[in-house]
């Protein structure tokens, strides 16, 4: 897996003080990555990374074990956009989804990345499933979908978990949680 060094990155904003990172890091070193969901023919082996910065609800900068860093886009989900400049307006629920992801993945916390059929998108972002541990509540994409922070975004060949993600999103929509209640779907 090659590193992609973006031209700039903002370090001005700090994630909210939500104590999820350290508690959820317990046991990640001992976790068997084979127990984590991944694509049927993954393009790379699972890797334990450190969160450097959450950019928006579905994208983050991460440090790899070799010290290189990369920009990772979470496979299968699409959170509402945030305003990236003063002349932009955030989509409905964009700021809330961003704050949730920053709380779930605080700077300095760690997570496992697993992969599907394609490791890079056209923007040279690393494409991965993100995990804070085993179980659906610690699977970042499933948590985003189940709690209504995101919609599904299926782009082959990274579609191995599309049916599971669709069920999570359908459940959130039926319950009217998150963006489904706030933004009218």
GICORSUL-V593881 format. One record per helix or strand of 2 or more residues. SS is the DSSP state (H for helix, E for strand). FROM is the first residue (numbers start at 1). TO is the last residue. If there is no record, write none. Layout:
# GICORSUL-V593881
SS|FROM|TO, SS|FROM|TO
This chain:
# GICORSUL-V593881
H|21|25, H|33|35, E|47|56, E|59|63, E|69|74, E|76|79, H|94|104, E|110|114, E|126|131, H|136|138, H|140|146, E|150|153, H|162|175, H|179|182
